[in-house]
Amino acid sequence: MSSSKSEDQTEISIDVPREEKNKVPHGGKKIDEYVLSPNMKCIATFSKEDKSIVAWSITDELIVNYDNSLNVNDLERALNTDKLCKKPDFNYENIFENIYGDVLLGISNCQQVIIQLSYDDFAIGFAIIDIRTKLRQILIAQGLEGLTYCVAFLENEDLVIIKFWPVYRAYIFSKSNINEKQKWTCKNIIELEKKLNIIYAIFLKKENCLCASIAKFL
């Protein structure tokens, strides 16, 4: 298989055991996007043709192993809750046809993936889904609705979200385990009215690595 996230293409070779040849992730279709976790131990791949997202683990010997996946039905079950979707008859296959840019925005060290959503169709412009449980992670903070310009997992496993108009804020979420369930809690909100140059840089670059660096700086 091969994948590319930009004009520079990187070949990724994945060995599939002979007994699992009929269960090749993405159905053997082309990989269009990939993202790496902050600790470089997980990789998520996206196939537009197969309409699927796959999470892989990376061993110390740099062997890539298949772990879990999401398909259209998984996304519909995860996102069709809490009035997140604005349209009752929304076709969830459209998520894989994203015209706003990349579908995959990030993956955490524990295989939670960030998926970009259209803010015309959803109340929030992204979703975080645990690819193992196939459940959406709930984020609670005032001002998260609408377009999001940057969202990324940090090396310390926190989550940073940067919003431009109309709130001009950076949100930092931390994760905790309560009754064996993971919960995200907003631990800091940074007002950004006086940091517009930084926000414009994020808007123009749209790179998660820049987003993470800005969050550390703030």
N, CA, C and O of each residue as an XYZ file, in Angstrom:
872
protein
N       0.847     -1.187      0.000
C       0.000      0.000      0.000
C       0.887      1.244      0.000
O       2.047      1.190      0.410
N       0.349      2.327     -0.448
C       1.091      3.576     -0.372
C       0.161      4.660      0.107
O      -1.056      4.554     -0.048
N       0.718      5.701      0.685
C      -0.117      6.789      1.183
C       0.621      8.083      1.032
O       1.852      8.118      1.010
N      -0.145      9.163      0.926
C       0.469     10.481      0.842
C      -0.427     11.482      1.514
O      -1.646     11.445      1.350
N       0.182     12.396      2.286
C      -0.574     13.444      2.956
C      -0.346     14.774      2.272
O      -1.106     15.717      2.496
N       0.668     14.872      1.455
C       0.964     16.104      0.750
C       1.525     15.738     -0.609
O       1.384     14.599     -1.054
N       2.163     16.697     -1.277
C       2.739     16.426     -2.573
C       3.902     15.446     -2.468
O       4.187     14.728     -3.427
N       4.574     15.403     -1.327
C       5.652     14.449     -1.110
C       5.049     13.117     -0.693
O       4.360     13.034      0.324
N       5.307     12.077     -1.476
C       4.711     10.777     -1.207
C       5.674      9.896     -0.446
O       6.878      9.904     -0.705
N       5.143      9.137      0.490
C       5.920      8.205      1.284
C       5.342      6.821      1.120
O       4.141      6.623      1.305
N       6.177      5.857      0.775
C       5.724      4.479      0.628
C       5.707      3.793      1.990
O       6.689      3.840      2.730
N       4.598      3.164      2.312
C       4.471      2.424      3.561
C       4.182      0.968      3.221
O       3.152      0.656      2.622
N       5.084      0.088      3.600
C       4.893     -1.336      3.343
C       4.291     -2.000      4.572
O       4.776     -1.824      5.689
N       3.223     -2.768      4.349
C       2.544     -3.451      5.449
C       2.420     -4.921      5.094
O       1.792     -5.279      4.098
N       3.017     -5.761      5.906
C       2.947     -7.197      5.680
C       1.688     -7.756      6.334
O       1.465     -7.579      7.531
N       0.877     -8.425      5.541
C      -0.348     -9.049      6.033
C      -0.133    -10.552      6.085
O       0.248    -11.146      5.076
N      -0.370    -11.197      7.252
C      -0.199    -12.649      7.344
C      -1.022    -13.363      6.283
O      -2.104    -12.908      5.913
N      -0.494    -14.502      5.792
C      -1.144    -15.231      4.707
C      -2.582    -15.611      5.059
O      -3.473    -15.563      4.211
N      -2.796    -15.992      6.332
C      -4.139    -16.424      6.712
C      -5.121    -15.264      6.780
O      -6.323    -15.486      6.926
N      -4.634    -14.025      6.677
C      -5.514    -12.860      6.756
C      -5.578    -12.101      5.434
O      -6.041    -10.961      5.396
N      -5.119    -12.721      4.357
C      -5.103    -12.041      3.069
C      -6.496    -11.611      2.623
O      -6.637    -10.633      1.888
N      -7.534    -12.340      3.064
C      -8.900    -11.983      2.685
C      -9.488    -10.918      3.591
O     -10.657    -10.562      3.443
N      -8.698    -10.400      4.533
C      -9.163     -9.383      5.463
C      -8.239     -8.165      5.433
O      -8.008     -7.526      6.460
N      -7.721     -7.856      4.262
C      -6.788     -6.744      4.133
C      -7.503     -5.439      4.472
O      -8.541     -5.145      3.880
N      -6.971     -4.641      5.420
C      -7.596     -3.356      5.755
C      -7.730     -2.470      4.513
O      -6.885     -2.497      3.618
N      -8.796     -1.696      4.482
C      -9.147     -0.839      3.343
C      -9.476     -1.676      2.105
O      -9.579     -1.134      1.005
N      -9.642     -2.987      2.273
C      -9.960     -3.830      1.126
C      -8.900     -3.790      0.050
O      -9.182     -4.061     -1.118
N      -7.673     -3.452      0.437
C      -6.593     -3.360     -0.537
C      -6.637     -2.098     -1.380
O      -5.853     -1.953     -2.318
N      -7.554     -1.173     -1.054
C      -7.676      0.060     -1.830
C      -6.584      1.067     -1.450
O      -5.893      0.903     -0.444
N      -6.444      2.096     -2.262
C      -5.421      3.117     -2.059
C      -5.628      3.861     -0.752
O      -6.757      4.187     -0.384
N      -4.537      4.124     -0.056
C      -4.565      4.971      1.139
C      -4.322      6.410      0.703
O      -3.322      6.709      0.050
N      -5.246      7.303      1.068
C      -5.172      8.693      0.630
C      -4.563      9.621      1.672
O      -3.949     10.629      1.322
N      -4.729      9.287      2.948
C      -4.200     10.136      4.013
C      -3.666      9.269      5.141
O      -4.105      8.135      5.331
N      -2.717      9.816      5.886
C      -2.265      9.149      7.107
C      -1.835     10.208      8.124
O      -1.404     11.300      7.752
N      -1.954      9.877      9.393
C      -1.493     10.741     10.482
C      -0.826      9.864     11.528
O      -1.204      8.707     11.712
N       0.166     10.416     12.213
C       0.890      9.695     13.247
C       0.553     10.263     14.613
O       0.275     11.456     14.743
N       0.576      9.413     15.635
C       0.338      9.861     17.004
C       1.563     10.603     17.523
O       2.653     10.448     16.972
N       1.404     11.408     18.577
C       2.542     12.163     19.120
C       3.729     11.285     19.515
O       4.877     11.697     19.347
N       3.476     10.093     20.032
C       4.590      9.229     20.436
C       5.078      8.330     19.305
O       5.957      7.492     19.506
N       4.498      8.511     18.102
C       4.914      7.770     16.905
C       4.682      6.269     17.035
O       5.332      5.480     16.349
N       3.755      5.867     17.916
C       3.463      4.446     18.113
C       2.169      4.014     17.421
O       1.878      2.821     17.342
N       1.400      4.969     16.924
C       0.149      4.670     16.235
C       0.092      5.455     14.935
O       0.621      6.562     14.838
N      -0.549      4.875     13.955
C      -0.790      5.563     12.691
C      -2.227      5.287     12.274
O      -2.715      4.164     12.397
N      -2.890      6.308     11.787
C      -4.241      6.144     11.238
C      -4.181      6.420      9.746
O      -3.517      7.357      9.304
N      -4.876      5.601      8.976
C      -4.908      5.765      7.530
C      -6.353      5.896      7.065
O      -7.278      5.389      7.698
N      -6.520      6.589      5.941
C      -7.855      6.827      5.388
C      -7.854      6.461      3.909
O      -6.960      6.857      3.161
N      -8.858      5.704      3.501
C      -9.046      5.362      2.096
C     -10.366      5.940      1.614
O     -11.434      5.553      2.088
N     -10.288      6.861      0.676
C     -11.500      7.476      0.138
C     -12.313      6.464     -0.667
O     -13.542      6.454     -0.601
N     -11.624      5.617     -1.424
C     -12.326      4.640     -2.259
C     -13.031      3.585     -1.411
O     -14.158      3.194     -1.717
N     -12.378      3.124     -0.354
C     -12.961      2.100      0.507
C     -13.878      2.692      1.568
O     -14.632      1.969      2.219
N     -13.811      4.024      1.741
C     -14.604      4.722      2.757
C     -14.364      4.113      4.142
O     -15.290      3.663      4.817
N     -13.114      4.117      4.529
C     -12.751      3.526      5.825
C     -11.551      4.235      6.428
O     -10.744      4.845      5.726
N     -11.456      4.136      7.751
C     -10.321      4.641      8.519
C      -9.774      3.475      9.325
O     -10.536      2.747      9.961
N      -8.467      3.294      9.303
C      -7.842      2.168      9.988
C      -6.765      2.687     10.937
O      -6.011      3.600     10.601
N      -6.709      2.090     12.126
C      -5.653      2.400     13.092
C      -4.672      1.232     13.138
O      -5.060      0.064     13.136
N      -3.396      1.586     13.178
C      -2.319      0.606     13.229
C      -1.422      0.931     14.421
O      -1.301      2.090     14.818
N      -0.801     -0.089     14.983
C       0.218      0.129     16.008
C       1.590     -0.095     15.384
O       1.741     -0.903     14.467
N       2.591      0.629     15.889
C       3.955      0.533     15.372
C       4.856      0.024     16.487
O       4.944      0.649     17.544
N       5.517     -1.087     16.267
C       6.380     -1.677     17.286
C       7.730     -0.971     17.313
O       8.044     -0.164     16.438
N       8.520     -1.289     18.333
C       9.866     -0.724     18.428
C      10.733     -1.133     17.243
O      11.702     -0.453     16.906
N      10.372     -2.259     16.612
C      11.113     -2.727     15.440
C      10.543     -2.139     14.155
O      10.909     -2.555     13.056
N       9.632     -1.155     14.306
C       9.005     -0.466     13.179
C       8.147     -1.400     12.325
O       8.019     -1.214     11.114
N       7.569     -2.399     12.971
C       6.602     -3.267     12.312
C       5.213     -2.676     12.525
O       4.839     -2.338     13.648
N       4.453     -2.555     11.441
C       3.119     -1.953     11.498
C       2.068     -3.066     11.555
O       2.002     -3.922     10.673
N       1.253     -3.037     12.608
C       0.229     -4.066     12.811
C      -1.164     -3.445     12.798
O      -1.398     -2.399     13.404
N      -2.088     -4.108     12.096
C      -3.481     -3.656     12.069
C      -4.116     -3.814     13.441
O      -3.926     -4.832     14.108
N      -4.884     -2.786     13.868
C      -5.577     -2.857     15.155
C      -7.100     -2.776     15.008
O      -7.814     -3.726     15.330
N      -7.586     -1.634     14.519
C      -9.038     -1.420     14.460
C      -9.385     -0.560     13.254
O      -8.508     -0.004     12.592
N     -10.688     -0.460     12.981
C     -11.110      0.327     11.821
C     -12.483      0.956     12.053
O     -13.227      0.555     12.948
N     -12.798      1.950     11.223
C     -14.104      2.610     11.212
C     -14.617      2.625      9.786
O     -13.871      2.919      8.852
N     -15.905      2.306      9.617
C     -16.524      2.431      8.303
C     -17.685      3.421      8.394
O     -17.883      4.063      9.425
N     -18.436      3.538      7.325
C     -19.534      4.507      7.282
C     -20.562      4.228      8.373
O     -21.026      5.155      9.038
N     -20.919      2.976      8.562
C     -21.916      2.635      9.585
C     -21.423      2.987     10.983
O     -22.200      3.452     11.817
N     -20.132      2.767     11.245
C     -19.558      3.124     12.544
C     -19.656      4.626     12.779
O     -20.002      5.069     13.874
N     -19.347      5.409     11.740
C     -19.409      6.861     11.880
C     -20.832      7.338     12.122
O     -21.064      8.235     12.932
N     -21.776      6.740     11.422
C     -23.172      7.151     11.607
C     -23.638      6.890     13.034
O     -24.307      7.731     13.634
N     -23.285      5.718     13.581
C     -23.681      5.405     14.957
C     -22.998      6.336     15.956
O     -23.598      6.714     16.962
N     -21.755      6.705     15.685
C     -21.009      7.550     16.620
C     -21.436      9.009     16.556
O     -21.428      9.703     17.572
N     -21.808      9.476     15.373
C     -22.074     10.901     15.180
C     -23.546     11.266     15.191
O     -23.889     12.441     15.315
N     -24.410     10.290     15.064
C     -25.846     10.566     15.038
C     -26.405     10.592     16.460
O     -27.366      9.891     16.776
N     -25.785     11.413     17.314
C     -26.178     11.525     18.724
C     -26.085     12.976     19.167
O     -25.379     13.783     18.562
N     -26.812     13.293     20.234
C     -26.707     14.614     20.877
C     -26.932     15.777     19.921
O     -26.413     16.873     20.135
N     -27.709     15.536     18.864
C     -28.018     16.591     17.891
C     -26.762     17.195     17.275
O     -26.755     18.358     16.872
N     -25.694     16.390     17.205
C     -24.456     16.866     16.580
C     -24.671     17.140     15.102
O     -24.215     18.156     14.578
N     -25.377     16.217     14.422
C     -25.673     16.401     13.006
C     -26.909     17.276     12.846
O     -27.927     17.047     13.498
N     -26.818     18.274     11.979
C     -27.909     19.218     11.788
C     -28.994     18.689     10.848
O     -30.116     19.197     10.848
N     -28.661     17.668     10.043
C     -29.575     17.205      9.009
C     -30.010     15.770      9.282
O     -29.170     14.871      9.297
N     -31.307     15.533      9.499
C     -31.794     14.169      9.799
C     -31.504     13.174      8.690
O     -31.307     11.990      8.961
N     -31.475     13.637      7.437
C     -31.270     12.729      6.304
C     -29.842     12.802      5.772
O     -29.599     12.497      4.604
N     -28.901     13.203      6.618
C     -27.518     13.362      6.167
C     -26.929     12.023      5.709
O     -27.105     10.999      6.369
N     -26.231     12.046      4.576
C     -25.547     10.860      4.058
C     -24.127     10.840      4.625
O     -23.297     11.666      4.247
N     -23.851      9.910      5.520
C     -22.573      9.900      6.220
C     -21.395      9.524      5.323
O     -20.240      9.688      5.717
N     -21.679      9.023      4.127
C     -20.593      8.796      3.176
C     -19.959     10.113      2.752
O     -18.811     10.133      2.307
N     -20.700     11.217      2.886
C     -20.172     12.522      2.486
C     -18.981     12.952      3.337
O     -18.188     13.794      2.916
N     -18.854     12.379      4.532
C     -17.703     12.709      5.372
C     -16.410     12.327      4.662
O     -15.390     13.001      4.805
N     -16.461     11.243      3.898
C     -15.274     10.778      3.192
C     -15.036     11.538      1.891
O     -14.042     11.307      1.202
N     -15.949     12.440      1.562
C     -15.802     13.264      0.360
C     -15.514     14.710      0.752
O     -15.915     15.634      0.045
N     -14.834     14.909      1.853
C     -14.628     16.237      2.430
C     -13.994     17.190      1.414
O     -12.903     16.930      0.906
N     -14.678     18.282      1.127
C     -14.149     19.265      0.177
C     -13.367     20.367      0.882
O     -12.811     21.248      0.226
N     -13.319     20.326      2.216
C     -12.649     21.376      2.970
C     -11.184     21.042      3.250
O     -10.461     21.885      3.782
N     -10.732     19.847      2.910
C      -9.349     19.462      3.186
C      -9.266     18.019      3.639
O     -10.046     17.172      3.203
N      -8.310     17.746      4.522
C      -8.104     16.384      4.997
C      -9.273     15.888      5.834
O      -9.895     16.659      6.565
N      -9.567     14.609      5.727
C     -10.565     13.967      6.581
C      -9.956     13.668      7.950
O     -10.576     13.924      8.982
N      -8.746     13.127      7.951
C      -8.042     12.797      9.193
C      -7.212     13.989      9.652
O      -6.403     14.523      8.893
N      -7.418     14.402     10.902
C      -6.667     15.514     11.454
C      -5.666     15.079     12.515
O      -4.744     15.831     12.831
N      -5.826     13.882     13.070
C      -4.877     13.432     14.086
C      -5.297     12.120     14.706
O      -6.432     11.670     14.549
N      -4.357     11.512     15.417
C      -4.635     10.315     16.199
C      -3.839     10.419     17.493
O      -2.690     10.860     17.491
N      -4.459     10.011     18.598
C      -3.804     10.077     19.896
C      -2.972      8.822     20.136
O      -3.012      7.875     19.350
N      -2.222      8.832     21.228
C      -1.416      7.667     21.593
C      -2.282      6.457     21.937
O      -1.806      5.322     21.912
N      -3.572      6.706     22.263
C      -4.480      5.605     22.627
C      -5.539      5.376     21.546
O      -6.620      4.856     21.822
N      -5.213      5.768     20.316
C      -6.043      5.478     19.144
C      -7.413      6.153     19.155
O      -8.422      5.532     18.821
N      -7.438      7.403     19.534
C      -8.612      8.230     19.298
C      -8.296      9.130     18.105
O      -7.280      9.825     18.095
N      -9.171      9.113     17.101
C      -8.894      9.842     15.870
C      -9.721     11.119     15.805
O     -10.861     11.163     16.268
N      -9.129     12.156     15.223
C      -9.832     13.416     14.977
C     -10.260     13.426     13.517
O      -9.434     13.289     12.615
N     -11.561     13.591     13.295
C     -12.120     13.595     11.953
C     -12.715     14.963     11.672
O     -13.475     15.491     12.484
N     -12.376     15.538     10.532
C     -12.932     16.840     10.168
C     -14.362     16.682      9.660
O     -14.663     15.788      8.868
N     -15.234     17.569     10.134
C     -16.627     17.570      9.716
C     -16.975     18.907      9.077
O     -16.334     19.920      9.354
N     -17.980     18.904      8.232
C     -18.461     20.144      7.642
C     -19.313     20.885      8.668
O     -20.266     20.328      9.213
N     -18.963     22.146      8.927
C     -19.760     22.911      9.886
C     -21.105     23.320      9.301
O     -21.948     23.866     10.013
N     -21.316     23.063      8.007
C     -22.653     23.254      7.429
C     -23.583     22.117      7.830
O     -24.801     22.287      7.887
N     -22.992     20.949      8.110
C     -23.790     19.764      8.409
C     -23.773     19.383      9.888
O     -24.678     18.695     10.360
N     -22.745     19.827     10.624
C     -22.592     19.441     12.019
C     -22.418     20.676     12.906
O     -21.928     21.715     12.464
N     -22.826     20.536     14.155
C     -22.754     21.657     15.089
C     -21.314     22.039     15.403
O     -21.022     23.201     15.687
N     -20.414     21.057     15.351
C     -18.996     21.282     15.608
C     -18.227     20.791     14.389
O     -18.618     19.798     13.774
N     -17.147     21.465     14.032
C     -16.423     21.173     12.804
C     -15.479     19.991     12.859
O     -14.692     19.792     11.934
N     -15.538     19.202     13.918
C     -14.690     18.021     14.016
C     -15.308     17.058     15.022
O     -16.206     17.426     15.779
N     -14.823     15.836     15.022
C     -15.246     14.854     16.023
C     -14.046     14.014     16.409
O     -13.162     13.750     15.594
N     -14.028     13.594     17.678
C     -12.997     12.679     18.162
C     -13.678     11.345     18.458
O     -14.604     11.276     19.266
N     -13.216     10.306     17.806
C     -13.825      8.980     17.955
C     -12.767      7.994     18.428
O     -11.682      7.899     17.853
N     -13.098      7.266     19.481
C     -12.229      6.185     19.938
C     -12.384      5.032     18.954
O     -13.448      4.418     18.874
N     -11.332      4.742     18.213
C     -11.452      3.761     17.145
C     -11.591      2.344     17.676
O     -11.979      1.438     16.938
N     -11.272      2.142     18.971
C     -11.417      0.809     19.566
C     -12.857      0.568     20.013
O     -13.414     -0.500     19.760
N     -13.461      1.554     20.678
C     -14.836      1.398     21.147
C     -15.858      1.918     20.142
O     -17.048      1.616     20.240
N     -15.377      2.715     19.162
C     -16.220      3.333     18.132
C     -17.210      4.326     18.729
O     -18.308      4.517     18.207
N     -16.806      4.954     19.827
C     -17.645      5.948     20.493
C     -17.045      7.347     20.329
O     -15.828      7.528     20.370
N     -17.939      8.338     20.139
C     -17.479      9.724     20.060
C     -17.145     10.242     21.448
O     -17.867      9.983     22.411
N     -16.042     10.978     21.539
C     -15.636     11.581     22.797
C     -16.345     12.925     22.962
O     -16.341     13.754     22.052
N     -16.944     13.128     24.112
C     -17.727     14.335     24.365
C     -16.821     15.430     24.936
O     -16.113     15.217     25.920
N     -16.856     16.596     24.307
C     -16.109     17.768     24.774
C     -17.114     18.842     25.166
O     -17.993     19.203     24.383
N     -16.974     19.348     26.389
C     -17.910     20.363     26.885
C     -17.153     21.636     27.219
O     -16.306     21.654     28.113
N     -17.469     22.707     26.486
C     -16.906     24.030     26.752
C     -17.681     25.029     25.907
O     -18.093     24.720     24.789
N     -17.873     26.201     26.434
C     -18.617     27.219     25.714
C     -17.809     27.730     24.527
O     -16.630     28.056     24.665
N     -18.448     27.798     23.357
C     -17.799     28.368     22.190
C     -17.197     27.368     21.225
O     -16.540     27.773     20.266
N     -17.398     26.069     21.443
C     -16.813     25.069     20.547
C     -17.590     24.923     19.240
O     -17.078     24.347     18.280
N     -18.801     25.430     19.193
C     -19.639     25.250     18.012
C     -19.033     25.990     16.812
O     -18.301     26.969     16.956
N     -19.370     25.478     15.627
C     -18.955     26.148     14.405
C     -17.584     25.723     13.923
O     -17.076     24.660     14.281
N     -16.996     26.580     13.099
C     -15.738     26.280     12.435
C     -14.567     26.251     13.412
O     -14.431     27.128     14.265
N     -13.729     25.235     13.273
C     -12.512     25.115     14.079
C     -11.315     25.194     13.147
O     -11.275     24.512     12.123
N     -10.333     26.027     13.500
C      -9.188     26.211     12.615
C      -8.035     25.278     12.938
O      -7.172     25.058     12.088
N      -7.997     24.736     14.122
C      -6.884     23.859     14.459
C      -7.267     22.981     15.637
O      -7.820     23.464     16.626
N      -6.972     21.684     15.532
C      -7.202     20.757     16.639
C      -6.130     19.679     16.544
O      -5.869     19.148     15.465
N      -5.508     19.356     17.686
C      -4.403     18.394     17.657
C      -4.172     17.810     19.038
O      -4.463     18.438     20.056
N      -3.643     16.596     19.051
C      -3.182     15.978     20.288
C      -1.736     16.401     20.537
O      -0.932     16.492     19.610
N      -1.421     16.659     21.814
C      -0.071     17.072     22.185
C       0.726     15.885     22.717
O       0.173     14.817     22.977
N       2.025     16.088     22.873
C       2.893     15.015     23.343
C       2.532     14.558     24.759
O       2.749     13.399     25.110
N       1.982     15.468     25.572
C       1.589     15.085     26.932
C       0.186     14.483     26.983
O      -0.379     14.288     28.059
N      -0.379     14.186     25.780
C      -1.696     13.557     25.606
C      -2.855     14.504     25.857
O      -4.007     14.070     25.864
N      -2.583     15.796     26.066
C      -3.655     16.783     26.098
C      -4.154     17.030     24.677
O      -3.528     16.623     23.698
N      -5.293     17.706     24.592
C      -5.891     18.069     23.313
C      -5.981     19.584     23.242
O      -6.439     20.221     24.191
N      -5.549     20.170     22.127
C      -5.656     21.612     21.945
C      -6.605     21.902     20.795
O      -6.539     21.275     19.737
N      -7.497     22.871     21.024
C      -8.451     23.314     20.005
C      -8.322     24.828     19.888
O      -8.385     25.536     20.892
N      -8.144     25.322     18.675
C      -8.030     26.763     18.475
C      -9.171     27.236     17.589
O      -9.359     26.753     16.472
N      -9.924     28.189     18.112
C     -11.075     28.758     17.416
C     -10.762     30.205     17.053
O     -10.139     30.937     17.822
N     -11.210     30.598     15.862
C     -11.040     31.994     15.457
C     -12.370     32.700     15.681
O     -12.879     32.696     16.801
N     -12.933     33.293     14.669
C     -14.187     34.022     14.817
C     -15.305     33.070     15.221
O     -15.369     31.977     14.659
N     -16.196     33.411     16.162
C     -16.261     34.713     16.848
C     -15.633     34.721     18.241
O     -15.648     35.753     18.913
N     -15.075     33.572     18.693
C     -14.668     33.515     20.100
C     -13.188     33.802     20.315
O     -12.824     34.270     21.394
N     -12.310     33.541     19.334
C     -10.868     33.799     19.459
C     -10.314     33.175     20.737
O      -9.867     33.876     21.645
N     -10.353     31.849     20.790
C      -9.903     31.160     22.002
C      -9.087     29.925     21.662
O      -9.240     29.330     20.595
N      -8.218     29.553     22.593
C      -7.558     28.250     22.574
C      -8.064     27.457     23.772
O      -8.095     27.963     24.894
N      -8.457     26.222     23.526
C      -8.956     25.339     24.588
C      -7.948     24.212     24.795
O      -7.463     23.622     23.830
N      -7.641     23.921     26.037
C      -6.780     22.799     26.362
C      -7.600     21.794     27.177
O      -8.109     22.120     28.249
N      -7.719     20.569     26.653
C      -8.451     19.504     27.330
C      -7.471     18.440     27.811
O      -6.491     18.127     27.134
N      -7.749     17.896     28.977
C      -6.972     16.769     29.486
C      -7.896     15.572     29.656
O      -9.108     15.724     29.807
N      -7.311     14.388     29.630
C      -8.091     13.157     29.668
C      -7.901     12.452     31.007
O      -6.800     12.418     31.557
N      -8.996     11.890     31.520
C      -8.932     11.119     32.759
C      -9.754      9.843     32.589
O     -10.613      9.763     31.711
N      -9.488      8.861     33.424
C     -10.246      7.609     33.413
C     -11.148      7.552     34.643
O     -10.671      7.537     35.777
N     -12.454      7.520     34.402
C     -13.439      7.458     35.480
C     -14.302      6.218     35.265
O     -14.984      6.089     34.248
N     -14.261      5.312     36.235
C     -15.015      4.051     36.129
C     -14.700      3.327     34.821
O     -15.582      2.809     34.136
N     -13.388      3.316     34.501
C     -12.876      2.643     33.314
C     -13.366      3.280     32.014
O     -13.285      2.669     30.948
N     -13.871      4.504     32.105
C     -14.280      5.247     30.921
C     -13.454      6.524     30.825
O     -13.227      7.211     31.822
N     -13.007      6.830     29.607
C     -12.194      8.015     29.400
C     -13.084      9.247     29.278
O     -14.121      9.221     28.615
N     -12.659     10.317     29.926
C     -13.421     11.561     29.906
C     -12.474     12.719     29.643
O     -11.405     12.810     30.247
N     -12.876     13.609     28.729
C     -12.098     14.806     28.428
C     -12.661     15.989     29.216
O     -13.869     16.230     29.216
N     -11.768     16.725     29.888
C     -12.163     17.874     30.700
C     -11.373     19.098     30.258
O     -10.154     19.036     30.098
N     -12.074     20.211     30.064
C     -11.403     21.455     29.679
C     -10.688     22.025     30.895
O     -11.330     22.399     31.876
N      -9.365     22.091     30.836
C      -8.592     22.563     31.978
C      -8.087     23.993     31.801
O      -7.610     24.604     32.757
N      -8.190     24.523     30.592
C      -7.709     25.891     30.388
C      -8.333     26.474     29.125
O      -8.449     25.793     28.106
N      -8.736     27.744     29.205
C      -9.226     28.493     28.048
C      -8.403     29.773     27.957
O      -8.320     30.539     28.917
N      -7.805     29.995     26.805
C      -6.933     31.150     26.608
C      -7.590     32.097     25.612
O      -7.882     31.715     24.479
N      -7.816     33.321     26.038
C      -8.387     34.324     25.146
C      -7.304     34.797     24.181
O      -6.175     35.068     24.588
N      -7.660     34.896     22.887
C      -6.655     35.140     21.858
C      -6.839     36.458     21.108
O      -6.249     36.642     20.043
N      -7.634     37.368     21.635
C      -7.878     38.620     20.904
C      -6.592     39.367     20.589
O      -6.500     40.024     19.552
N      -5.601     39.279     21.463
C      -4.357     40.022     21.285
C      -3.287     39.195     20.573
O      -2.126     39.599     20.506
N      -3.685     38.033     20.041
C      -2.712     37.152     19.392
C      -3.175     36.811     17.972
O      -3.028     35.673     17.528
N      -3.733     37.794     17.264
C      -4.312     37.514     15.958
C      -3.272     37.071     14.942
O      -3.578     36.275     14.055
N      -2.037     37.578     15.059
C      -1.009     37.170     14.107
C      -0.739     35.676     14.192
O      -0.501     35.016     13.180
N      -0.778     35.153     15.410
C      -0.586     33.719     15.591
C      -1.732     32.957     14.940
O      -1.510     31.950     14.267
N      -2.947     33.434     15.138
C      -4.104     32.757     14.579
C      -4.061     32.790     13.055
O      -4.370     31.790     12.407
N      -3.682     33.924     12.479
C      -3.582     33.989     11.031
C      -2.552     33.003     10.503
O      -2.750     32.403      9.446
N      -1.456     32.831     11.231
C      -0.433     31.872     10.814
C      -1.009     30.457     10.807
O      -0.749     29.677      9.891
N      -1.792     30.134     11.834
C      -2.418     28.806     11.902
C      -3.397     28.642     10.742
O      -3.448     27.592     10.102
N      -4.171     29.692     10.483
C      -5.166     29.616      9.421
C      -4.515     29.380      8.063
O      -5.042     28.633      7.239
N      -3.367     30.020      7.830
C      -2.705     29.885      6.546
C      -1.975     28.562      6.402
O      -1.979     27.963      5.326
N      -1.343     28.100      7.484
C      -0.561     26.871      7.415
C      -1.432     25.628      7.537
O      -1.264     24.655      6.801
N      -2.379     25.683      8.497
C      -3.271     24.538      8.744
C      -2.481     23.257      8.974
O      -2.815     22.212      8.416
N      -1.436     23.332      9.794
C      -0.650     22.151     10.104
C      -0.792     21.848     11.578
O      -0.645     22.743     12.411
N      -1.078     20.589     11.919
C      -1.253     20.207     13.310
C       0.012     20.419     14.122
O      -0.060     20.748     15.306
N       1.187     20.233     13.492
C       2.430     20.418     14.229
C       2.574     21.872     14.648
O       3.050     22.149     15.749
N       2.173     22.805     13.794
C       2.213     24.213     14.155
C       1.221     24.496     15.270
O       1.520     25.245     16.200
N       0.050     23.902     15.176
C      -0.971     24.067     16.204
C      -0.435     23.620     17.560
O      -0.628     24.314     18.558
N       0.230     22.479     17.608
C       0.767     21.965     18.854
C       1.856     22.886     19.391
O       1.929     23.121     20.597
N       2.703     23.409     18.503
C       3.764     24.301     18.941
C       3.199     25.593     19.508
O       3.692     26.100     20.516
N       2.169     26.127     18.868
C       1.530     27.348     19.360
C       0.933     27.110     20.742
O       1.064     27.948     21.634
N       0.283     25.974     20.913
C      -0.346     25.667     22.199
C       0.695     25.600     23.313
O       0.452     26.088     24.417
N       1.842     25.005     23.035
C       2.892     24.945     24.048
C       3.388     26.351     24.377
O       3.645     26.682     25.535
N       3.517     27.179     23.322
C       3.994     28.534     23.527
C       3.023     29.339     24.388
O       3.435     30.109     25.256
N       1.721     29.148     24.132
C       0.714     29.879     24.895
C       0.693     29.427     26.347
O      -0.098     29.937     27.141
